[in-house]
Amino acid sequence: MISVQFFARYREALGRDGEALEWSPTLRCLDDVRKLLLARGGEWSVLAEQNLMCARNQELCDLQEPLADGDEVAFFPTVTGG
């Protein structure tokens, strides 16, 4: 099982905090999870943003970070201030 969490405006756009996905060997990295979610269409397109940030097991990483069964994945937008 992969636990996927959504934060900030992603949570608002998707109307959920997160969900659990069945583990599959095809989910080799975070980008595979993102592409699986993007394939749903509609509001899921928010995850196609260029500057999307992500974490695996509460550690910042890039979309090529390898995954394993039981991992927690988080997607969130970059934070800007000024």
C-alpha positions as YAML, in Angstrom:
chain: A
units: angstrom
residues:
- id: 1
  name: MET
  ca: [0.00, 0.00, 0.00]
- id: 2
  name: ILE
  ca: [1.21, 3.52, -0.81]
- id: 3
  name: SER
  ca: [-0.19, 6.37, 1.28]
- id: 4
  name: VAL
  ca: [-0.53, 9.54, -0.81]
- id: 5
  name: GLN
  ca: [-1.02, 12.91, 0.90]
- id: 6
  name: PHE
  ca: [-2.02, 16.22, -0.71]
- id: 7
  name: PHE
  ca: [-1.27, 19.61, 0.83]
- id: 8
  name: ALA
  ca: [-2.26, 23.26, 0.42]
- id: 9
  name: ARG
  ca: [-4.05, 24.12, -2.81]
- id: 10
  name: TYR
  ca: [-3.67, 20.54, -4.10]
- id: 11
  name: ARG
  ca: [-5.78, 19.35, -1.18]
- id: 12
  name: GLU
  ca: [-8.32, 22.08, -1.92]
- id: 13
  name: ALA
  ca: [-8.44, 21.36, -5.67]
- id: 14
  name: LEU
  ca: [-8.81, 17.60, -5.13]
- id: 15
  name: GLY
  ca: [-11.19, 17.85, -2.19]
- id: 16
  name: ARG
  ca: [-9.23, 15.34, -0.14]
- id: 17
  name: ASP
  ca: [-6.25, 15.10, 2.20]
- id: 18
  name: GLY
  ca: [-4.99, 11.88, 0.70]
- id: 19
  name: GLU
  ca: [-5.72, 8.32, -0.24]
- id: 20
  name: ALA
  ca: [-4.23, 4.86, -0.23]
- id: 21
  name: LEU
  ca: [-3.13, 3.20, -3.46]
- id: 22
  name: GLU
  ca: [-2.58, -0.52, -3.87]
- id: 23
  name: TRP
  ca: [1.11, -1.31, -4.21]
- id: 24
  name: SER
  ca: [2.20, -2.38, -7.67]
- id: 25
  name: PRO
  ca: [5.69, -3.05, -9.06]
- id: 26
  name: THR
  ca: [4.82, -0.57, -11.84]
- id: 27
  name: LEU
  ca: [5.01, 2.22, -9.23]
- id: 28
  name: ARG
  ca: [8.78, 2.47, -9.37]
- id: 29
  name: CYS
  ca: [9.09, 6.15, -8.44]
- id: 30
  name: LEU
  ca: [7.02, 9.15, -7.32]
- id: 31
  name: ASP
  ca: [6.52, 10.22, -10.93]
- id: 32
  name: ASP
  ca: [4.75, 6.91, -11.61]
- id: 33
  name: VAL
  ca: [2.29, 7.71, -8.81]
- id: 34
  name: ARG
  ca: [1.82, 11.23, -10.15]
- id: 35
  name: LYS
  ca: [1.16, 9.92, -13.69]
- id: 36
  name: LEU
  ca: [-1.32, 7.35, -12.35]
- id: 37
  name: LEU
  ca: [-3.25, 10.15, -10.63]
- id: 38
  name: LEU
  ca: [-3.00, 12.48, -13.64]
- id: 39
  name: ALA
  ca: [-4.60, 9.80, -15.82]
- id: 40
  name: ARG
  ca: [-7.83, 10.33, -13.86]
- id: 41
  name: GLY
  ca: [-8.24, 13.66, -15.66]
- id: 42
  name: GLY
  ca: [-10.27, 16.65, -14.47]
- id: 43
  name: GLU
  ca: [-9.08, 18.28, -11.26]
- id: 44
  name: TRP
  ca: [-6.16, 15.84, -11.08]
- id: 45
  name: SER
  ca: [-4.40, 17.96, -13.71]
- id: 46
  name: VAL
  ca: [-3.27, 20.20, -10.83]
- id: 47
  name: LEU
  ca: [-0.50, 17.61, -10.27]
- id: 48
  name: ALA
  ca: [0.96, 18.43, -13.70]
- id: 49
  name: GLU
  ca: [2.46, 21.71, -12.46]
- id: 50
  name: GLN
  ca: [6.12, 22.21, -13.34]
- id: 51
  name: ASN
  ca: [7.17, 23.28, -9.84]
- id: 52
  name: LEU
  ca: [5.34, 20.58, -7.90]
- id: 53
  name: MET
  ca: [7.20, 19.52, -4.77]
- id: 54
  name: CYS
  ca: [7.17, 16.05, -3.31]
- id: 55
  name: ALA
  ca: [8.37, 13.98, -0.40]
- id: 56
  name: ARG
  ca: [8.83, 10.30, 0.33]
- id: 57
  name: ASN
  ca: [8.46, 9.23, 3.94]
- id: 58
  name: GLN
  ca: [8.56, 12.89, 5.03]
- id: 59
  name: GLU
  ca: [11.85, 13.62, 3.26]
- id: 60
  name: LEU
  ca: [11.91, 16.10, 0.36]
- id: 61
  name: CYS
  ca: [12.91, 14.43, -2.88]
- id: 62
  name: ASP
  ca: [12.42, 14.64, -6.64]
- id: 63
  name: LEU
  ca: [9.95, 12.76, -8.79]
- id: 64
  name: GLN
  ca: [12.53, 10.09, -9.67]
- id: 65
  name: GLU
  ca: [12.81, 8.95, -6.03]
- id: 66
  name: PRO
  ca: [12.34, 5.15, -5.88]
- id: 67
  name: LEU
  ca: [9.28, 3.77, -4.09]
- id: 68
  name: ALA
  ca: [8.64, 0.69, -1.99]
- id: 69
  name: ASP
  ca: [5.51, -0.91, -0.60]
- id: 70
  name: GLY
  ca: [4.47, 0.91, 2.58]
- id: 71
  name: ASP
  ca: [5.91, 4.30, 1.61]
- id: 72
  name: GLU
  ca: [4.16, 7.59, 2.22]
- id: 73
  name: VAL
  ca: [4.17, 10.06, -0.66]
- id: 74
  name: ALA
  ca: [3.27, 13.73, -0.40]
- id: 75
  name: PHE
  ca: [2.61, 16.28, -3.13]
- id: 76
  name: PHE
  ca: [2.51, 20.02, -2.42]
- id: 77
  name: PRO
  ca: [2.99, 23.28, -4.30]
- id: 78
  name: THR
  ca: [6.06, 25.43, -3.82]
- id: 79
  name: VAL
  ca: [5.68, 28.12, -1.20]
- id: 80
  name: THR
  ca: [6.53, 31.65, -2.17]
- id: 81
  name: GLY
  ca: [6.63, 34.72, -0.04]
- id: 82
  name: GLY
  ca: [7.52, 38.28, -0.41]
...
